[in-house]
Amino acid sequence: MRQNLIAFVIGLVGAFITLGAYSQTFVSPSQCITVGLLVLMFGLLVREGFISL
C-alpha cells in the first residue's frame, strides 16, 4: 500500500510538471515536458517494484 501511494504521489508530481510546461518561464517547454515524462516513468518503475523507496 505504501509503495502504491508513493508511486501515485510521484505520478502527480510528474503530471504537474508536464502540464505546467507552458505556464512557467524557467526552462523551455520541451525540457519541462521531458523532465515531467521522466518523473512519470520513475513513478511507474516504483509502482511496478523495479525500484523500492
LOMIRO-880149 format. One record per residue (C-alpha): x, y, z; residue in one letter; chain. Coordinates in nm, 4 decimals, padded with zeros to 6 digits. Example, Ala and Ser with C-alpha at 12.3 -4.5 7.8 and 13.67 -1.06 7.14 Angstrom:
2
- 01.2300_-00.4500_00.7800_A_A
- 01.3670_-00.1060_00.7140_S_A
//
This chain:
53
- 00.0000_00.0000_00.0000_M_A
- 00.2788_00.2417_00.0895_R_A
- 00.4593_00.1727_-00.2403_Q_A
- 00.1388_00.2453_-00.4342_N_A
- 00.0902_00.5743_-00.2514_L_A
- 00.4489_00.6828_-00.3158_I_A
- 00.4138_00.5938_-00.6855_A_A
- 00.0875_00.7883_-00.7013_F_A
- 00.2472_01.0993_-00.5499_V_A
- 00.5432_01.0719_-00.7884_I_A
- 00.2969_01.0418_-01.0765_G_A
- 00.1103_01.3516_-00.9633_L_A
- 00.4346_01.5494_-00.9459_V_A
- 00.5276_01.4338_-01.2958_G_A
- 00.1850_01.5245_-01.4289_A_A
- 00.2002_01.8731_-01.2786_F_A
- 00.5480_01.9273_-01.4236_I_A
- 00.4320_01.8125_-01.7668_T_A
- 00.1087_02.0133_-01.7617_L_A
- 00.2831_02.3240_-01.6303_G_A
- 00.5277_02.3322_-01.9199_A_A
- 00.3673_02.6295_-02.0923_Y_A
- 00.2789_02.8333_-01.7844_S_A
- 00.6316_02.8755_-01.6475_Q_A
- 00.9334_03.0643_-01.7769_T_A
- 01.2280_02.8947_-01.6022_F_A
- 01.3089_02.6351_-01.8691_V_A
- 01.1868_02.5701_-02.2214_S_A
- 00.8575_02.3836_-02.2627_P_A
- 01.0258_02.0861_-02.4304_S_A
- 01.2694_02.0459_-02.1404_Q_A
- 00.9842_02.0697_-01.8921_C_A
- 00.7815_01.8052_-02.0769_I_A
- 01.0867_01.5776_-02.0921_T_A
- 01.1503_01.6099_-01.7192_V_A
- 00.7825_01.5530_-01.6436_G_A
- 00.7730_01.2363_-01.8528_L_A
- 01.0908_01.1079_-01.6890_L_A
- 00.9342_01.1637_-01.3467_V_A
- 00.6242_00.9759_-01.4637_L_A
- 00.8423_00.6867_-01.5832_M_A
- 01.0191_00.6848_-01.2453_F_A
- 00.6796_00.6596_-01.0737_G_A
- 00.5886_00.3686_-01.2981_L_A
- 00.9109_00.1889_-01.2086_L_A
- 00.8387_00.2417_-00.8387_V_A
- 00.4819_00.1148_-00.8845_R_A
- 00.5941_-00.1988_-01.0668_E_A
- 00.8502_-00.2776_-00.7986_G_A
- 01.1691_-00.2333_-01.0014_F_A
- 01.2747_00.0494_-00.7679_I_A
- 01.1869_00.0490_-00.3999_S_A
- 01.1867_00.3578_-00.1832_L_A
//
